[in-house]
Every structure is written in structure tokens, then in C-alpha cells.
Amino acid sequence: MIESRIKRDQAPPVGWRAVARRLRRHMPTKALGTTLLMTGFFVLYLQLLHHPVHPVTIMLLTPVDHWLPFIPGSLLVYFSLWFYVSLPPALLWSRAALWGYGVSIGGVCLLGLLIFWLWPTAVPTPSIDWARYPGFSALKAVDGTGNACPSLHVATAVFSGIWLQALLREMGFSARWRVFNGLWCAAIVISTLTTRQHVFLDALAGLALGGVAAWLSLRGLWRWESGQPVQ
């Protein structure tokens, strides 16, 4: 009886009632780790953005870039990434998986920054009067159109989205919530194009980087979260 109770207490909870328990579990570690990762990333990102060490290459436009319109309202979806990427680590149950997750997504960011250092890129300047869209002033003040390829906005969204799919299945959520997650992730990816922060080739490279990294990290870490590795 005591052994079975211990096993139940150690097992990751499921369902909506369990979300609060997952959020509370290791809360200081999650909050501090997420804050430090984001802060460290932005310090290095902005340094490379404003002080590239090699000539900057302007990315090529594709038919997709000409087909997708500029959508000012997609800026809110673009900004939602910073909440979205905090969800997977906040919902992790295992401390080992949490640390491994931090190392994995940190590795994605460091690889992207290394590419930016070796090969600085930027998107072509669009013919848009930004004064007509004051909501973009905060974005332009912090994040220009450099450090373009691969898009780390896309890479971290895809990485987070794949992990969220696994967590939603683990917590027993229905398929509609996994569809919602997929649509949210896709909307963030598309918003990088409709805000003219990135071009299609940037997004494609970010998709590959985030997707491969998420697949590898899931195979290596999921046993700590669920007891069963992802096949």
C-alpha cells in the first residue's frame, strides 16, 4: 500500500487539474532558468545584430515572400512567442528532463548565434512606411532585420511546439488541443514573414534547425519525463 502510494506521488499528473501541479513543481528553477536563458541569449543576439564581424549578406526573396502580404495585426502573434516558449519547461515534471530541455534549447540558440557570427544575414528593406504602424516601433527598436538566417524565432517556436505536442499527449489532452497547439506554432512561423522580419528561406532554415533539435532532444530526454522514450 505504501509503495503504491509513493509510485502515484512520483508519477507525472494528467488532465487539467494537473496543470497547476506541474506549474508549481520546481517553480523557482523554471522561472530562474527561463529568465537567465532569455537574458543571456538577447545579450549575445543584440551584440551580433549591432556589431557584425563579417560582411552582411542580404537574403533572397522567393515567390512565397511576394505572395504573402504584410499583415500588421500579425505582430501580436509574433510577440506571443515569448509566452509560447515558456510553456514546455513550465509544464515539465521531471527535474532531469527540465535541465536537459534547457541545455537542448540553449544549444539551438547557440548554434544559431554561431551561424550569425560566421555568416551575418539580413532581409531586404521592405517598401513600408513604418511611421504608419506605431506598434512596430518597439520591435524595430529591439530587433532589426539582421541575424536573419536561420530564423531563431521559427526555430524556437518549432522546438517548443514539438515538445508541447508530446506534453499534451502525456497529460491526456484531446486531439483538439494538439491541433490548437499546431495552429499556434504555425501562426508564429507565418507571422515572421507577414511582419517582414524574415523571408521564406530564413523560416525554412529555422524550421529545420528547430525540428531536428526537438526530435533529437525528445529521443534523449523523454524517458525522464514519461518513463518511455519517444519512438
HELIX and SHEET records of a PDB file:
HELIX    1   1 ILE A    2  GLN A   10  1                                   9    
HELIX    2   2 TRP A   16  ARG A   24  1                                   9    
HELIX    3   3 MET A   27  HIS A   50  1                                  24    
HELIX    4   4 PRO A   63  TRP A   67  1                                   5    
HELIX    5   5 PRO A   72  SER A   74  5                                   3    
HELIX    6   6 LEU A   75  PHE A   79  1                                   5    
HELIX    7   7 LEU A   81  TYR A   84  1                                   4    
HELIX    8   8 LEU A   87  LEU A   91  1                                   5    
HELIX    9   9 ARG A   95  LEU A  118  1                                  24    
HELIX   10  10 TRP A  130  ARG A  132  5                                   3    
HELIX   11  11 PRO A  134  PHE A  136  5                                   3    
HELIX   12  12 SER A  137  VAL A  142  1                                   6    
HELIX   13  13 LEU A  152  GLU A  170  1                                  19    
HELIX   14  14 ALA A  175  THR A  194  1                                  20    
HELIX   15  15 PHE A  200  SER A  226  1                                  27    
SHEET    1   A 2 THR A  57  ILE A  58  0                                        
SHEET    2   A 2 THR A 121  ALA A 122  1                                        
END                                                                             
